[in-house]
Amino acid sequence: MSEKSKTLPKELQLVASAHVKYIQSLDTRKDEYEYWLTEHLRLNGLYWGLTALHLLGHPEALPRTETIDFVLSCQHENGGFGAAPGHDAHMLSTVSAVQILAMIDAFDDLEARGKGKAQVGKYIANLQNRQTGTFAGDEWGEEDTRFLYGAFNALSLLGLLDLVDVDKAVDHVVACANFDGGYGVSPGAESHAGQIFTCVAALTIAGRKNLVDADRLGKWLSERQIAGGGLNGRPEKKEDVCYSWWVLSSLEMIGKTHWIDRDQLIAFILRCQDPENGGISDRPGDMVDVWHTLFGLTGLSLLEYPGLEPVDEVYCLPKSTTERILGK
């Protein structure tokens, strides 16, 4: 805990050491049913936990060598990564693998012991629909702006964005824009905070943020804050800690973070902590999980809560990582 955060009232203090222990404990629960029930999220979960630890200032809390070994054990001959050893390759787990290796500065291991950056880039590029510009999640063809953003995220970290048709992808994102300034999962779909993040971040990576209607979008996003301070993902829905990331990161990209009540949101996130065992839940009193733990911490980082490392609002990685790799 930083000196500055120690001066805050107890209910507004982040229990950082408990969160570190909670994340460290996640891979020790192999005798629990929930552990195997979530195997399809294993690589994503490692990314969520590792990013949270970096933001908490404890990047060493998970062993680097074992982390690299696990990530590489999930890679297929085609370059893509599955969620766990033996699982089919998928865009989302491939993006998580690239983000993890970026965070722990292990691209050299990918070259030496894995299938190499070029093969990963080829796997991702082959998932682009060259007619529409969008991307599928895997060989079965489901398309979603999440996959388009993931492709841009991973390929730019690998220095391989030129493998895909960026202009066609940008055209697809623009087609997903709505009258309210937001973006949907596909053209004509309703605006949703999660999809807004993927679309605005993809446009930012492509250098086309000028295509966003910042004032109109900022108004829609700022209206996601409801009584109690939390944010929701679309009108008439309950608040959820994860939108502390999806909404705030989008506001940060368009320079409108000051349009929401910072102090109320901080208080809401901190009320969702488990102060004894660590972890953050979706709402106060609910069960914690690593997904909401990360996105609660990223929200607090964007709000400049004392003691947290800065998060990159486009990549959902520590800024120290994107500065090292991209020179941002």
Solvent accessible surface area in square Angstrom, and as a share of the most:
residue,aa,sasa,rsa
1,M,109,0.49
2,S,34,0.22
3,E,129,0.58
4,K,143,0.60
5,S,3,0.02
6,K,104,0.44
7,T,113,0.66
8,L,55,0.27
9,P,68,0.43
10,K,177,0.75
11,E,119,0.54
12,L,51,0.25
13,Q,35,0.16
14,L,8,0.04
15,V,36,0.21
16,A,19,0.15
17,S,78,0.50
18,A,14,0.11
19,H,0,0.00
20,V,13,0.08
21,K,138,0.58
22,Y,15,0.06
23,I,6,0.03
24,Q,76,0.34
25,S,32,0.21
26,L,49,0.24
27,D,80,0.41
28,T,101,0.59
29,R,86,0.31
30,K,106,0.45
31,D,135,0.70
32,E,74,0.33
33,Y,158,0.60
34,E,105,0.47
35,Y,23,0.09
36,W,138,0.48
37,L,100,0.50
38,T,54,0.31
39,E,54,0.24
40,H,105,0.47
41,L,66,0.33
42,R,44,0.16
43,L,0,0.00
44,N,19,0.10
45,G,16,0.16
46,L,32,0.16
47,Y,13,0.05
48,W,31,0.11
49,G,3,0.02
50,L,2,0.01
51,T,0,0.00
52,A,0,0.00
53,L,0,0.00
54,H,24,0.11
55,L,0,0.00
56,L,13,0.07
57,G,38,0.36
58,H,75,0.33
59,P,63,0.39
60,E,119,0.53
61,A,15,0.12
62,L,33,0.17
63,P,74,0.47
64,R,115,0.42
65,T,86,0.50
66,E,102,0.46
67,T,9,0.05
68,I,4,0.02
69,D,60,0.31
70,F,57,0.24
71,V,0,0.00
72,L,23,0.11
73,S,59,0.38
74,C,3,0.02
75,Q,22,0.10
76,H,61,0.27
77,E,136,0.61
78,N,72,0.37
79,G,0,0.00
80,G,0,0.00
81,F,0,0.00
82,G,0,0.00
83,A,11,0.08
84,A,3,0.03
85,P,71,0.45
86,G,83,0.80
87,H,54,0.24
88,D,96,0.50
89,A,14,0.10
90,H,48,0.22
91,M,0,0.00
92,L,60,0.30
93,S,4,0.03
94,T,0,0.00
95,V,12,0.07
96,S,5,0.03
97,A,0,0.00
98,V,0,0.00
99,Q,9,0.04
100,I,0,0.00
101,L,0,0.00
102,A,0,0.00
103,M,8,0.04
104,I,19,0.10
105,D,89,0.46
106,A,0,0.00
107,F,31,0.13
108,D,115,0.60
109,D,32,0.17
110,L,0,0.00
111,E,91,0.41
112,A,87,0.67
113,R,131,0.48
114,G,19,0.18
115,K,80,0.34
116,G,6,0.06
117,K,62,0.26
118,A,76,0.59
119,Q,57,0.25
120,V,0,0.00
121,G,0,0.00
122,K,114,0.48
123,Y,18,0.07
124,I,0,0.00
125,A,10,0.08
126,N,108,0.55
127,L,19,0.10
128,Q,13,0.06
129,N,49,0.25
130,R,114,0.41
131,Q,146,0.65
132,T,66,0.38
133,G,0,0.00
134,T,4,0.02
135,F,0,0.00
136,A,11,0.08
137,G,1,0.01
138,D,27,0.14
139,E,134,0.60
140,W,191,0.67
141,G,39,0.38
142,E,108,0.48
143,E,78,0.35
144,D,11,0.06
145,T,1,0.01
146,R,88,0.32
147,F,1,0.01
148,L,0,0.00
149,Y,22,0.08
150,G,3,0.03
151,A,0,0.00
152,F,1,0.00
153,N,0,0.00
154,A,0,0.00
155,L,0,0.00
156,S,16,0.10
157,L,5,0.03
158,L,9,0.04
159,G,61,0.58
160,L,37,0.19
161,L,36,0.18
162,D,124,0.64
163,L,70,0.35
164,V,10,0.06
165,D,50,0.26
166,V,35,0.20
167,D,96,0.50
168,K,74,0.31
169,A,0,0.00
170,V,3,0.02
171,D,88,0.46
172,H,25,0.11
173,V,1,0.01
174,V,68,0.39
175,A,54,0.42
176,C,0,0.00
177,A,46,0.36
178,N,34,0.17
179,F,178,0.74
180,D,33,0.17
181,G,7,0.06
182,G,0,0.00
183,Y,7,0.03
184,G,0,0.00
185,V,56,0.32
186,S,47,0.30
187,P,72,0.45
188,G,75,0.72
189,A,28,0.22
190,E,106,0.48
191,S,6,0.04
192,H,49,0.22
193,A,0,0.00
194,G,12,0.11
195,Q,26,0.11
196,I,0,0.00
197,F,4,0.02
198,T,7,0.04
199,C,1,0.00
200,V,0,0.00
201,A,0,0.00
202,A,1,0.01
203,L,1,0.00
204,T,34,0.20
205,I,29,0.15
206,A,23,0.18
207,G,60,0.58
208,R,88,0.32
209,K,81,0.34
210,N,119,0.61
211,L,70,0.35
212,V,14,0.08
213,D,70,0.36
214,A,33,0.26
215,D,89,0.46
216,R,127,0.46
217,L,0,0.00
218,G,0,0.00
219,K,123,0.52
220,W,20,0.07
221,L,0,0.00
222,S,25,0.16
223,E,90,0.40
224,R,11,0.04
225,Q,37,0.17
226,I,57,0.29
227,A,100,0.77
228,G,43,0.42
229,G,0,0.00
230,G,0,0.00
231,L,0,0.00
232,N,3,0.01
233,G,1,0.01
234,R,73,0.27
235,P,68,0.42
236,E,170,0.76
237,K,97,0.41
238,K,142,0.60
239,E,36,0.16
240,D,21,0.11
241,V,0,0.00
242,C,9,0.06
243,Y,33,0.13
244,S,0,0.00
245,W,1,0.00
246,W,38,0.13
247,V,0,0.00
248,L,0,0.00
249,S,0,0.00
250,S,0,0.00
251,L,0,0.00
252,E,63,0.28
253,M,7,0.03
254,I,20,0.10
255,G,49,0.48
256,K,32,0.14
257,T,28,0.16
258,H,140,0.62
259,W,98,0.35
260,I,14,0.07
261,D,65,0.34
262,R,100,0.37
263,D,96,0.50
264,Q,88,0.39
265,L,0,0.00
266,I,14,0.07
267,A,22,0.17
268,F,2,0.01
269,I,0,0.00
270,L,6,0.03
271,R,119,0.43
272,C,2,0.01
273,Q,23,0.10
274,D,36,0.19
275,P,86,0.54
276,E,143,0.64
277,N,109,0.56
278,G,0,0.00
279,G,0,0.00
280,I,0,0.00
281,S,0,0.00
282,D,27,0.14
283,R,66,0.24
284,P,60,0.38
285,G,83,0.80
286,D,69,0.36
287,M,169,0.76
288,V,34,0.20
289,D,50,0.26
290,V,21,0.12
291,W,76,0.27
292,H,22,0.10
293,T,0,0.00
294,L,0,0.00
295,F,7,0.03
296,G,0,0.00
297,L,0,0.00
298,T,0,0.00
299,G,0,0.00
300,L,0,0.00
301,S,11,0.07
302,L,18,0.09
303,L,5,0.03
304,E,141,0.63
305,Y,8,0.03
306,P,25,0.16
307,G,50,0.48
308,L,23,0.11
309,E,78,0.35
310,P,76,0.48
311,V,4,0.02
312,D,3,0.01
313,E,32,0.14
314,V,5,0.03
315,Y,9,0.03
316,C,8,0.05
317,L,0,0.00
318,P,3,0.02
319,K,75,0.32
320,S,74,0.48
321,T,3,0.02
322,T,1,0.00
323,E,87,0.39
324,R,113,0.41
325,I,49,0.25
326,L,61,0.30
327,G,65,0.62
328,K,115,0.49
